[in-house]
Amino acid sequence: MAKLKAAFEKAVTESKQLPEKPDNMTLLKIYALYKQATEGDCEGKRPGFTDMVGRAKFDAWAAIKGKGNEEAKQDYVDLIESLK
């Protein structure tokens, strides 16, 4: 578990130094996996129609509801590794 936590923290740092900016769908996936790994399931009210970015982020996070903390961390690490 400590190994996964260290790999996750390293991937978070590396996500800010990728060679090129990922497309929007990939950015949403990165965001959703990070939030799921650090906060758990998405809660609260879905942002309104006028907040399109907030709504997209909420929907991406809500789409992986139920994914475990460890699984979300591993998926995040794998995704960042694939983008290097």
PyMOL Python script that loads the backbone (N, CA, C, O; Angstrom):
from pymol import cmd

cmd.read_pdbstr("""\
ATOM      1  N   MET A   1       0.827  -1.199   0.000  1.00  0.00           N
ATOM      2  CA  MET A   1       0.000   0.000   0.000  1.00  0.00           C
ATOM      3  C   MET A   1       0.870   1.263   0.000  1.00  0.00           C
ATOM      4  O   MET A   1       0.565   2.231  -0.696  1.00  0.00           O
ATOM      5  N   ALA A   2       1.950   1.246   0.780  1.00  0.00           N
ATOM      6  CA  ALA A   2       2.852   2.401   0.809  1.00  0.00           C
ATOM      7  C   ALA A   2       3.503   2.601  -0.552  1.00  0.00           C
ATOM      8  O   ALA A   2       3.759   3.728  -0.976  1.00  0.00           O
ATOM      9  N   LYS A   3       3.768   1.477  -1.235  1.00  0.00           N
ATOM     10  CA  LYS A   3       4.362   1.538  -2.571  1.00  0.00           C
ATOM     11  C   LYS A   3       3.403   2.217  -3.552  1.00  0.00           C
ATOM     12  O   LYS A   3       3.820   3.046  -4.360  1.00  0.00           O
ATOM     13  N   LEU A   4       2.118   1.860  -3.477  1.00  0.00           N
ATOM     14  CA  LEU A   4       1.117   2.470  -4.360  1.00  0.00           C
ATOM     15  C   LEU A   4       0.958   3.952  -4.041  1.00  0.00           C
ATOM     16  O   LEU A   4       0.838   4.772  -4.951  1.00  0.00           O
ATOM     17  N   LYS A   5       0.955   4.298  -2.760  1.00  0.00           N
ATOM     18  CA  LYS A   5       0.822   5.708  -2.363  1.00  0.00           C
ATOM     19  C   LYS A   5       1.984   6.529  -2.915  1.00  0.00           C
ATOM     20  O   LYS A   5       1.778   7.632  -3.421  1.00  0.00           O
ATOM     21  N   ALA A   6       3.199   6.002  -2.822  1.00  0.00           N
ATOM     22  CA  ALA A   6       4.378   6.693  -3.345  1.00  0.00           C
ATOM     23  C   ALA A   6       4.297   6.827  -4.865  1.00  0.00           C
ATOM     24  O   ALA A   6       4.631   7.877  -5.414  1.00  0.00           O
ATOM     25  N   ALA A   7       3.857   5.776  -5.539  1.00  0.00           N
ATOM     26  CA  ALA A   7       3.721   5.816  -7.000  1.00  0.00           C
ATOM     27  C   ALA A   7       2.657   6.830  -7.408  1.00  0.00           C
ATOM     28  O   ALA A   7       2.814   7.532  -8.407  1.00  0.00           O
ATOM     29  N   PHE A   8       1.572   6.906  -6.633  1.00  0.00           N
ATOM     30  CA  PHE A   8       0.498   7.854  -6.921  1.00  0.00           C
ATOM     31  C   PHE A   8       0.999   9.285  -6.760  1.00  0.00           C
ATOM     32  O   PHE A   8       0.755  10.134  -7.618  1.00  0.00           O
ATOM     33  N   GLU A   9       1.706   9.551  -5.649  1.00  0.00           N
ATOM     34  CA  GLU A   9       2.221  10.902  -5.411  1.00  0.00           C
ATOM     35  C   GLU A   9       3.224  11.309  -6.486  1.00  0.00           C
ATOM     36  O   GLU A   9       3.262  12.467  -6.901  1.00  0.00           O
ATOM     37  N   LYS A  10       4.038  10.350  -6.936  1.00  0.00           N
ATOM     38  CA  LYS A  10       4.998  10.617  -8.016  1.00  0.00           C
ATOM     39  C   LYS A  10       4.248  10.931  -9.312  1.00  0.00           C
ATOM     40  O   LYS A  10       4.626  11.845 -10.044  1.00  0.00           O
ATOM     41  N   ALA A  11       3.190  10.174  -9.591  1.00  0.00           N
ATOM     42  CA  ALA A  11       2.404  10.391 -10.809  1.00  0.00           C
ATOM     43  C   ALA A  11       1.712  11.750 -10.785  1.00  0.00           C
ATOM     44  O   ALA A  11       1.592  12.401 -11.823  1.00  0.00           O
ATOM     45  N   VAL A  12       1.253  12.185  -9.606  1.00  0.00           N
ATOM     46  CA  VAL A  12       0.626  13.504  -9.488  1.00  0.00           C
ATOM     47  C   VAL A  12       1.637  14.587  -9.872  1.00  0.00           C
ATOM     48  O   VAL A  12       1.314  15.517 -10.610  1.00  0.00           O
ATOM     49  N   THR A  13       2.848  14.456  -9.368  1.00  0.00           N
ATOM     50  CA  THR A  13       3.907  15.415  -9.711  1.00  0.00           C
ATOM     51  C   THR A  13       4.218  15.364 -11.206  1.00  0.00           C
ATOM     52  O   THR A  13       4.348  16.401 -11.856  1.00  0.00           O
ATOM     53  N   GLU A  14       4.334  14.157 -11.741  1.00  0.00           N
ATOM     54  CA  GLU A  14       4.659  13.991 -13.158  1.00  0.00           C
ATOM     55  C   GLU A  14       3.535  14.475 -14.067  1.00  0.00           C
ATOM     56  O   GLU A  14       3.787  14.868 -15.206  1.00  0.00           O
ATOM     57  N   SER A  15       2.304  14.451 -13.578  1.00  0.00           N
ATOM     58  CA  SER A  15       1.172  14.884 -14.412  1.00  0.00           C
ATOM     59  C   SER A  15       1.280  16.366 -14.772  1.00  0.00           C
ATOM     60  O   SER A  15       0.718  16.813 -15.772  1.00  0.00           O
ATOM     61  N   LYS A  16       2.001  17.115 -13.954  1.00  0.00           N
ATOM     62  CA  LYS A  16       2.174  18.545 -14.216  1.00  0.00           C
ATOM     63  C   LYS A  16       3.350  18.815 -15.156  1.00  0.00           C
ATOM     64  O   LYS A  16       3.580  19.959 -15.550  1.00  0.00           O
ATOM     65  N   GLN A  17       4.092  17.770 -15.513  1.00  0.00           N
ATOM     66  CA  GLN A  17       5.280  17.924 -16.350  1.00  0.00           C
ATOM     67  C   GLN A  17       5.231  17.030 -17.585  1.00  0.00           C
ATOM     68  O   GLN A  17       6.276  16.615 -18.086  1.00  0.00           O
ATOM     69  N   LEU A  18       4.054  16.734 -18.075  1.00  0.00           N
ATOM     70  CA  LEU A  18       3.928  15.881 -19.258  1.00  0.00           C
ATOM     71  C   LEU A  18       4.516  16.600 -20.476  1.00  0.00           C
ATOM     72  O   LEU A  18       4.478  17.829 -20.550  1.00  0.00           O
ATOM     73  N   PRO A  19       5.060  15.834 -21.431  1.00  0.00           N
ATOM     74  CA  PRO A  19       5.669  16.455 -22.602  1.00  0.00           C
ATOM     75  C   PRO A  19       4.691  17.304 -23.424  1.00  0.00           C
ATOM     76  O   PRO A  19       5.079  18.323 -23.993  1.00  0.00           O
ATOM     77  N   GLU A  20       3.443  16.888 -23.482  1.00  0.00           N
ATOM     78  CA  GLU A  20       2.430  17.696 -24.166  1.00  0.00           C
ATOM     79  C   GLU A  20       1.107  17.611 -23.417  1.00  0.00           C
ATOM     80  O   GLU A  20       0.826  16.629 -22.730  1.00  0.00           O
ATOM     81  N   LYS A  21       0.307  18.651 -23.561  1.00  0.00           N
ATOM     82  CA  LYS A  21      -0.972  18.699 -22.849  1.00  0.00           C
ATOM     83  C   LYS A  21      -1.938  17.670 -23.441  1.00  0.00           C
ATOM     84  O   LYS A  21      -2.150  17.638 -24.653  1.00  0.00           O
ATOM     85  N   PRO A  22      -2.518  16.834 -22.585  1.00  0.00           N
ATOM     86  CA  PRO A  22      -3.494  15.841 -23.069  1.00  0.00           C
ATOM     87  C   PRO A  22      -4.774  16.520 -23.579  1.00  0.00           C
ATOM     88  O   PRO A  22      -5.050  17.676 -23.257  1.00  0.00           O
ATOM     89  N   ASP A  23      -5.543  15.781 -24.378  1.00  0.00           N
ATOM     90  CA  ASP A  23      -6.816  16.316 -24.866  1.00  0.00           C
ATOM     91  C   ASP A  23      -7.806  16.428 -23.696  1.00  0.00           C
ATOM     92  O   ASP A  23      -7.564  15.892 -22.614  1.00  0.00           O
ATOM     93  N   ASN A  24      -8.900  17.117 -23.925  1.00  0.00           N
ATOM     94  CA  ASN A  24      -9.865  17.391 -22.853  1.00  0.00           C
ATOM     95  C   ASN A  24     -10.455  16.130 -22.222  1.00  0.00           C
ATOM     96  O   ASN A  24     -10.652  16.086 -21.007  1.00  0.00           O
ATOM     97  N   MET A  25     -10.737  15.118 -23.018  1.00  0.00           N
ATOM     98  CA  MET A  25     -11.309  13.884 -22.462  1.00  0.00           C
ATOM     99  C   MET A  25     -10.313  13.198 -21.516  1.00  0.00           C
ATOM    100  O   MET A  25     -10.698  12.664 -20.476  1.00  0.00           O
ATOM    101  N   THR A  26      -9.042  13.221 -21.891  1.00  0.00           N
ATOM    102  CA  THR A  26      -8.010  12.631 -21.039  1.00  0.00           C
ATOM    103  C   THR A  26      -7.836  13.453 -19.767  1.00  0.00           C
ATOM    104  O   THR A  26      -7.661  12.896 -18.683  1.00  0.00           O
ATOM    105  N   LEU A  27      -7.885  14.775 -19.898  1.00  0.00           N
ATOM    106  CA  LEU A  27      -7.789  15.645 -18.722  1.00  0.00           C
ATOM    107  C   LEU A  27      -8.937  15.368 -17.750  1.00  0.00           C
ATOM    108  O   LEU A  27      -8.734  15.352 -16.536  1.00  0.00           O
ATOM    109  N   LEU A  28     -10.133  15.152 -18.281  1.00  0.00           N
ATOM    110  CA  LEU A  28     -11.282  14.837 -17.424  1.00  0.00           C
ATOM    111  C   LEU A  28     -11.082  13.500 -16.709  1.00  0.00           C
ATOM    112  O   LEU A  28     -11.440  13.350 -15.541  1.00  0.00           O
ATOM    113  N   LYS A  29     -10.508  12.538 -17.422  1.00  0.00           N
ATOM    114  CA  LYS A  29     -10.256  11.224 -16.821  1.00  0.00           C
ATOM    115  C   LYS A  29      -9.212  11.349 -15.702  1.00  0.00           C
ATOM    116  O   LYS A  29      -9.357  10.748 -14.637  1.00  0.00           O
ATOM    117  N   ILE A  30      -8.159  12.137 -15.960  1.00  0.00           N
ATOM    118  CA  ILE A  30      -7.134  12.376 -14.934  1.00  0.00           C
ATOM    119  C   ILE A  30      -7.781  13.010 -13.701  1.00  0.00           C
ATOM    120  O   ILE A  30      -7.537  12.584 -12.572  1.00  0.00           O
ATOM    121  N   TYR A  31      -8.602  14.025 -13.928  1.00  0.00           N
ATOM    122  CA  TYR A  31      -9.287  14.720 -12.833  1.00  0.00           C
ATOM    123  C   TYR A  31     -10.165  13.748 -12.037  1.00  0.00           C
ATOM    124  O   TYR A  31     -10.102  13.703 -10.808  1.00  0.00           O
ATOM    125  N   ALA A  32     -10.976  12.977 -12.750  1.00  0.00           N
ATOM    126  CA  ALA A  32     -11.910  12.066 -12.087  1.00  0.00           C
ATOM    127  C   ALA A  32     -11.174  11.012 -11.261  1.00  0.00           C
ATOM    128  O   ALA A  32     -11.565  10.724 -10.130  1.00  0.00           O
ATOM    129  N   LEU A  33     -10.119  10.441 -11.821  1.00  0.00           N
ATOM    130  CA  LEU A  33      -9.360   9.424 -11.083  1.00  0.00           C
ATOM    131  C   LEU A  33      -8.685  10.022  -9.856  1.00  0.00           C
ATOM    132  O   LEU A  33      -8.637   9.387  -8.802  1.00  0.00           O
ATOM    133  N   TYR A  34      -8.162  11.242  -9.987  1.00  0.00           N
ATOM    134  CA  TYR A  34      -7.527  11.904  -8.846  1.00  0.00           C
ATOM    135  C   TYR A  34      -8.552  12.138  -7.736  1.00  0.00           C
ATOM    136  O   TYR A  34      -8.294  11.829  -6.573  1.00  0.00           O
ATOM    137  N   LYS A  35      -9.708  12.683  -8.097  1.00  0.00           N
ATOM    138  CA  LYS A  35     -10.740  12.972  -7.096  1.00  0.00           C
ATOM    139  C   LYS A  35     -11.239  11.672  -6.442  1.00  0.00           C
ATOM    140  O   LYS A  35     -11.444  11.625  -5.229  1.00  0.00           O
ATOM    141  N   GLN A  36     -11.429  10.631  -7.241  1.00  0.00           N
ATOM    142  CA  GLN A  36     -11.895   9.355  -6.699  1.00  0.00           C
ATOM    143  C   GLN A  36     -10.857   8.772  -5.743  1.00  0.00           C
ATOM    144  O   GLN A  36     -11.209   8.226  -4.697  1.00  0.00           O
ATOM    145  N   ALA A  37      -9.584   8.886  -6.101  1.00  0.00           N
ATOM    146  CA  ALA A  37      -8.506   8.338  -5.275  1.00  0.00           C
ATOM    147  C   ALA A  37      -8.329   9.118  -3.981  1.00  0.00           C
ATOM    148  O   ALA A  37      -7.990   8.535  -2.952  1.00  0.00           O
ATOM    149  N   THR A  38      -8.555  10.427  -4.019  1.00  0.00           N
ATOM    150  CA  THR A  38      -8.289  11.252  -2.843  1.00  0.00           C
ATOM    151  C   THR A  38      -9.525  11.545  -1.996  1.00  0.00           C
ATOM    152  O   THR A  38      -9.408  11.752  -0.788  1.00  0.00           O
ATOM    153  N   GLU A  39     -10.706  11.565  -2.613  1.00  0.00           N
ATOM    154  CA  GLU A  39     -11.917  11.936  -1.871  1.00  0.00           C
ATOM    155  C   GLU A  39     -13.005  10.873  -1.861  1.00  0.00           C
ATOM    156  O   GLU A  39     -13.928  10.947  -1.050  1.00  0.00           O
ATOM    157  N   GLY A  40     -12.914   9.880  -2.751  1.00  0.00           N
ATOM    158  CA  GLY A  40     -13.961   8.859  -2.817  1.00  0.00           C
ATOM    159  C   GLY A  40     -15.060   9.265  -3.781  1.00  0.00           C
ATOM    160  O   GLY A  40     -14.852  10.094  -4.667  1.00  0.00           O
ATOM    161  N   ASP A  41     -16.225   8.676  -3.600  1.00  0.00           N
ATOM    162  CA  ASP A  41     -17.342   8.912  -4.523  1.00  0.00           C
ATOM    163  C   ASP A  41     -17.765  10.375  -4.570  1.00  0.00           C
ATOM    164  O   ASP A  41     -17.708  11.104  -3.580  1.00  0.00           O
ATOM    165  N   CYS A  42     -18.188  10.765  -5.757  1.00  0.00           N
ATOM    166  CA  CYS A  42     -18.683  12.118  -6.010  1.00  0.00           C
ATOM    167  C   CYS A  42     -19.978  12.341  -5.239  1.00  0.00           C
ATOM    168  O   CYS A  42     -20.884  11.509  -5.269  1.00  0.00           O
ATOM    169  N   GLU A  43     -20.050  13.460  -4.557  1.00  0.00           N
ATOM    170  CA  GLU A  43     -21.257  13.804  -3.815  1.00  0.00           C
ATOM    171  C   GLU A  43     -21.645  15.233  -4.140  1.00  0.00           C
ATOM    172  O   GLU A  43     -20.874  15.978  -4.745  1.00  0.00           O
ATOM    173  N   GLY A  44     -22.819  15.599  -3.741  1.00  0.00           N
ATOM    174  CA  GLY A  44     -23.265  16.968  -3.960  1.00  0.00           C
ATOM    175  C   GLY A  44     -24.120  17.100  -5.206  1.00  0.00           C
ATOM    176  O   GLY A  44     -24.460  16.124  -5.875  1.00  0.00           O
ATOM    177  N   LYS A  45     -24.445  18.328  -5.480  1.00  0.00           N
ATOM    178  CA  LYS A  45     -25.337  18.643  -6.578  1.00  0.00           C
ATOM    179  C   LYS A  45     -24.557  18.877  -7.869  1.00  0.00           C
ATOM    180  O   LYS A  45     -23.489  19.488  -7.861  1.00  0.00           O
ATOM    181  N   ARG A  46     -25.092  18.395  -8.952  1.00  0.00           N
ATOM    182  CA  ARG A  46     -24.476  18.607 -10.259  1.00  0.00           C
ATOM    183  C   ARG A  46     -24.538  20.097 -10.605  1.00  0.00           C
ATOM    184  O   ARG A  46     -25.589  20.721 -10.459  1.00  0.00           O
ATOM    185  N   PRO A  47     -23.404  20.679 -11.070  1.00  0.00           N
ATOM    186  CA  PRO A  47     -23.414  22.101 -11.430  1.00  0.00           C
ATOM    187  C   PRO A  47     -24.457  22.405 -12.501  1.00  0.00           C
ATOM    188  O   PRO A  47     -24.838  21.537 -13.287  1.00  0.00           O
ATOM    189  N   GLY A  48     -24.900  23.634 -12.513  1.00  0.00           N
ATOM    190  CA  GLY A  48     -25.935  24.059 -13.443  1.00  0.00           C
ATOM    191  C   GLY A  48     -25.459  24.107 -14.890  1.00  0.00           C
ATOM    192  O   GLY A  48     -24.271  23.963 -15.176  1.00  0.00           O
ATOM    193  N   PHE A  49     -26.397  24.309 -15.777  1.00  0.00           N
ATOM    194  CA  PHE A  49     -26.158  24.311 -17.219  1.00  0.00           C
ATOM    195  C   PHE A  49     -25.141  25.367 -17.626  1.00  0.00           C
ATOM    196  O   PHE A  49     -24.405  25.168 -18.593  1.00  0.00           O
ATOM    197  N   THR A  50     -25.083  26.481 -16.912  1.00  0.00           N
ATOM    198  CA  THR A  50     -24.172  27.559 -17.295  1.00  0.00           C
ATOM    199  C   THR A  50     -22.724  27.268 -16.920  1.00  0.00           C
ATOM    200  O   THR A  50     -21.819  27.905 -17.460  1.00  0.00           O
ATOM    201  N   ASP A  51     -22.478  26.328 -16.014  1.00  0.00           N
ATOM    202  CA  ASP A  51     -21.114  25.958 -15.621  1.00  0.00           C
ATOM    203  C   ASP A  51     -20.720  24.683 -16.365  1.00  0.00           C
ATOM    204  O   ASP A  51     -20.732  23.588 -15.803  1.00  0.00           O
ATOM    205  N   MET A  52     -20.371  24.849 -17.639  1.00  0.00           N
ATOM    206  CA  MET A  52     -20.110  23.679 -18.487  1.00  0.00           C
ATOM    207  C   MET A  52     -18.864  22.908 -18.048  1.00  0.00           C
ATOM    208  O   MET A  52     -18.855  21.678 -18.093  1.00  0.00           O
ATOM    209  N   VAL A  53     -17.815  23.613 -17.624  1.00  0.00           N
ATOM    210  CA  VAL A  53     -16.593  22.939 -17.184  1.00  0.00           C
ATOM    211  C   VAL A  53     -16.851  22.172 -15.887  1.00  0.00           C
ATOM    212  O   VAL A  53     -16.475  21.007 -15.763  1.00  0.00           O
ATOM    213  N   GLY A  54     -17.490  22.826 -14.931  1.00  0.00           N
ATOM    214  CA  GLY A  54     -17.816  22.171 -13.669  1.00  0.00           C
ATOM    215  C   GLY A  54     -18.715  20.964 -13.876  1.00  0.00           C
ATOM    216  O   GLY A  54     -18.569  19.942 -13.204  1.00  0.00           O
ATOM    217  N   ARG A  55     -19.632  21.092 -14.798  1.00  0.00           N
ATOM    218  CA  ARG A  55     -20.570  20.004 -15.105  1.00  0.00           C
ATOM    219  C   ARG A  55     -19.823  18.812 -15.716  1.00  0.00           C
ATOM    220  O   ARG A  55     -20.083  17.662 -15.361  1.00  0.00           O
ATOM    221  N   ALA A  56     -18.894  19.096 -16.637  1.00  0.00           N
ATOM    222  CA  ALA A  56     -18.117  18.027 -17.268  1.00  0.00           C
ATOM    223  C   ALA A  56     -17.250  17.309 -16.236  1.00  0.00           C
ATOM    224  O   ALA A  56     -17.137  16.083 -16.257  1.00  0.00           O
ATOM    225  N   LYS A  57     -16.642  18.073 -15.337  1.00  0.00           N
ATOM    226  CA  LYS A  57     -15.821  17.476 -14.282  1.00  0.00           C
ATOM    227  C   LYS A  57     -16.676  16.606 -13.361  1.00  0.00           C
ATOM    228  O   LYS A  57     -16.291  15.490 -13.012  1.00  0.00           O
ATOM    229  N   PHE A  58     -17.824  17.125 -12.979  1.00  0.00           N
ATOM    230  CA  PHE A  58     -18.740  16.386 -12.101  1.00  0.00           C
ATOM    231  C   PHE A  58     -19.158  15.075 -12.772  1.00  0.00           C
ATOM    232  O   PHE A  58     -19.131  14.015 -12.147  1.00  0.00           O
ATOM    233  N   ASP A  59     -19.541  15.155 -14.042  1.00  0.00           N
ATOM    234  CA  ASP A  59     -19.998  13.961 -14.767  1.00  0.00           C
ATOM    235  C   ASP A  59     -18.891  12.915 -14.900  1.00  0.00           C
ATOM    236  O   ASP A  59     -19.141  11.717 -14.768  1.00  0.00           O
ATOM    237  N   ALA A  60     -17.658  13.379 -15.165  1.00  0.00           N
ATOM    238  CA  ALA A  60     -16.533  12.447 -15.303  1.00  0.00           C
ATOM    239  C   ALA A  60     -16.279  11.732 -13.979  1.00  0.00           C
ATOM    240  O   ALA A  60     -16.039  10.525 -13.952  1.00  0.00           O
ATOM    241  N   TRP A  61     -16.334  12.485 -12.886  1.00  0.00           N
ATOM    242  CA  TRP A  61     -16.110  11.900 -11.558  1.00  0.00           C
ATOM    243  C   TRP A  61     -17.260  10.966 -11.192  1.00  0.00           C
ATOM    244  O   TRP A  61     -17.026   9.871 -10.680  1.00  0.00           O
ATOM    245  N   ALA A  62     -18.479  11.379 -11.444  1.00  0.00           N
ATOM    246  CA  ALA A  62     -19.649  10.567 -11.106  1.00  0.00           C
ATOM    247  C   ALA A  62     -19.664   9.260 -11.912  1.00  0.00           C
ATOM    248  O   ALA A  62     -20.209   8.257 -11.452  1.00  0.00           O
ATOM    249  N   ALA A  63     -19.070   9.271 -13.104  1.00  0.00           N
ATOM    250  CA  ALA A  63     -19.068   8.084 -13.969  1.00  0.00           C
ATOM    251  C   ALA A  63     -18.258   6.935 -13.366  1.00  0.00           C
ATOM    252  O   ALA A  63     -18.486   5.775 -13.709  1.00  0.00           O
ATOM    253  N   ILE A  64     -17.313   7.246 -12.471  1.00  0.00           N
ATOM    254  CA  ILE A  64     -16.509   6.167 -11.876  1.00  0.00           C
ATOM    255  C   ILE A  64     -16.883   5.935 -10.409  1.00  0.00           C
ATOM    256  O   ILE A  64     -16.094   5.395  -9.633  1.00  0.00           O
ATOM    257  N   LYS A  65     -18.076   6.344 -10.049  1.00  0.00           N
ATOM    258  CA  LYS A  65     -18.569   6.143  -8.683  1.00  0.00           C
ATOM    259  C   LYS A  65     -18.502   4.656  -8.329  1.00  0.00           C
ATOM    260  O   LYS A  65     -18.864   3.795  -9.131  1.00  0.00           O
ATOM    261  N   GLY A  66     -18.038   4.380  -7.132  1.00  0.00           N
ATOM    262  CA  GLY A  66     -17.942   2.997  -6.677  1.00  0.00           C
ATOM    263  C   GLY A  66     -16.565   2.384  -6.870  1.00  0.00           C
ATOM    264  O   GLY A  66     -16.272   1.330  -6.306  1.00  0.00           O
ATOM    265  N   LYS A  67     -15.720   3.030  -7.660  1.00  0.00           N
ATOM    266  CA  LYS A  67     -14.358   2.527  -7.851  1.00  0.00           C
ATOM    267  C   LYS A  67     -13.587   2.720  -6.550  1.00  0.00           C
ATOM    268  O   LYS A  67     -13.631   3.795  -5.952  1.00  0.00           O
ATOM    269  N   GLY A  68     -12.897   1.700  -6.122  1.00  0.00           N
ATOM    270  CA  GLY A  68     -12.156   1.757  -4.868  1.00  0.00           C
ATOM    271  C   GLY A  68     -10.969   2.711  -4.921  1.00  0.00           C
ATOM    272  O   GLY A  68     -10.440   3.015  -5.990  1.00  0.00           O
ATOM    273  N   ASN A  69     -10.570   3.171  -3.754  1.00  0.00           N
ATOM    274  CA  ASN A  69      -9.449   4.099  -3.611  1.00  0.00           C
ATOM    275  C   ASN A  69      -8.176   3.545  -4.246  1.00  0.00           C
ATOM    276  O   ASN A  69      -7.512   4.240  -5.015  1.00  0.00           O
ATOM    277  N   GLU A  70      -7.838   2.312  -3.930  1.00  0.00           N
ATOM    278  CA  GLU A  70      -6.610   1.699  -4.451  1.00  0.00           C
ATOM    279  C   GLU A  70      -6.678   1.544  -5.967  1.00  0.00           C
ATOM    280  O   GLU A  70      -5.707   1.820  -6.671  1.00  0.00           O
ATOM    281  N   GLU A  71      -7.816   1.106  -6.456  1.00  0.00           N
ATOM    282  CA  GLU A  71      -7.989   0.914  -7.898  1.00  0.00           C
ATOM    283  C   GLU A  71      -7.883   2.251  -8.637  1.00  0.00           C
ATOM    284  O   GLU A  71      -7.269   2.322  -9.702  1.00  0.00           O
ATOM    285  N   ALA A  72      -8.474   3.301  -8.081  1.00  0.00           N
ATOM    286  CA  ALA A  72      -8.403   4.625  -8.699  1.00  0.00           C
ATOM    287  C   ALA A  72      -6.963   5.133  -8.723  1.00  0.00           C
ATOM    288  O   ALA A  72      -6.528   5.716  -9.716  1.00  0.00           O
ATOM    289  N   LYS A  73      -6.227   4.917  -7.640  1.00  0.00           N
ATOM    290  CA  LYS A  73      -4.814   5.328  -7.608  1.00  0.00           C
ATOM    291  C   LYS A  73      -4.015   4.589  -8.668  1.00  0.00           C
ATOM    292  O   LYS A  73      -3.222   5.199  -9.385  1.00  0.00           O
ATOM    293  N   GLN A  74      -4.218   3.272  -8.773  1.00  0.00           N
ATOM    294  CA  GLN A  74      -3.475   2.480  -9.757  1.00  0.00           C
ATOM    295  C   GLN A  74      -3.835   2.913 -11.179  1.00  0.00           C
ATOM    296  O   GLN A  74      -2.953   3.029 -12.030  1.00  0.00           O
ATOM    297  N   ASP A  75      -5.115   3.153 -11.441  1.00  0.00           N
ATOM    298  CA  ASP A  75      -5.538   3.612 -12.773  1.00  0.00           C
ATOM    299  C   ASP A  75      -4.927   4.969 -13.099  1.00  0.00           C
ATOM    300  O   ASP A  75      -4.542   5.220 -14.241  1.00  0.00           O
ATOM    301  N   TYR A  76      -4.838   5.844 -12.100  1.00  0.00           N
ATOM    302  CA  TYR A  76      -4.240   7.168 -12.284  1.00  0.00           C
ATOM    303  C   TYR A  76      -2.762   7.017 -12.652  1.00  0.00           C
ATOM    304  O   TYR A  76      -2.291   7.631 -13.609  1.00  0.00           O
ATOM    305  N   VAL A  77      -2.032   6.193 -11.885  1.00  0.00           N
ATOM    306  CA  VAL A  77      -0.611   5.963 -12.150  1.00  0.00           C
ATOM    307  C   VAL A  77      -0.425   5.407 -13.567  1.00  0.00           C
ATOM    308  O   VAL A  77       0.440   5.869 -14.310  1.00  0.00           O
ATOM    309  N   ASP A  78      -1.238   4.416 -13.935  1.00  0.00           N
ATOM    310  CA  ASP A  78      -1.136   3.801 -15.261  1.00  0.00           C
ATOM    311  C   ASP A  78      -1.415   4.814 -16.372  1.00  0.00           C
ATOM    312  O   ASP A  78      -0.731   4.816 -17.395  1.00  0.00           O
ATOM    313  N   LEU A  79      -2.405   5.664 -16.177  1.00  0.00           N
ATOM    314  CA  LEU A  79      -2.751   6.665 -17.180  1.00  0.00           C
ATOM    315  C   LEU A  79      -1.621   7.664 -17.363  1.00  0.00           C
ATOM    316  O   LEU A  79      -1.252   7.978 -18.495  1.00  0.00           O
ATOM    317  N   ILE A  80      -1.072   8.165 -16.275  1.00  0.00           N
ATOM    318  CA  ILE A  80       0.037   9.135 -16.377  1.00  0.00           C
ATOM    319  C   ILE A  80       1.247   8.480 -17.047  1.00  0.00           C
ATOM    320  O   ILE A  80       1.906   9.105 -17.878  1.00  0.00           O
ATOM    321  N   GLU A  81       1.540   7.240 -16.696  1.00  0.00           N
ATOM    322  CA  GLU A  81       2.652   6.531 -17.338  1.00  0.00           C
ATOM    323  C   GLU A  81       2.444   6.406 -18.836  1.00  0.00           C
ATOM    324  O   GLU A  81       3.396   6.527 -19.607  1.00  0.00           O
ATOM    325  N   SER A  82       1.217   6.168 -19.251  1.00  0.00           N
ATOM    326  CA  SER A  82       0.936   6.007 -20.684  1.00  0.00           C
ATOM    327  C   SER A  82       1.054   7.328 -21.452  1.00  0.00           C
ATOM    328  O   SER A  82       1.193   7.323 -22.675  1.00  0.00           O
ATOM    329  N   LEU A  83       0.998   8.450 -20.744  1.00  0.00           N
ATOM    330  CA  LEU A  83       1.062   9.767 -21.397  1.00  0.00           C
ATOM    331  C   LEU A  83       2.486  10.317 -21.502  1.00  0.00           C
ATOM    332  O   LEU A  83       2.708  11.339 -22.151  1.00  0.00           O
ATOM    333  N   LYS A  84       3.434   9.657 -20.879  1.00  0.00           N
ATOM    334  CA  LYS A  84       4.822  10.147 -20.892  1.00  0.00           C
ATOM    335  C   LYS A  84       5.447   9.933 -22.259  1.00  0.00           C
ATOM    336  O   LYS A  84       6.609  10.281 -22.468  1.00  0.00           O
TER     337      LYS A  84
END
""", "prot")
cmd.dss("prot")
cmd.show_as("cartoon", "prot")
cmd.util.cbc("prot")
cmd.orient("prot")
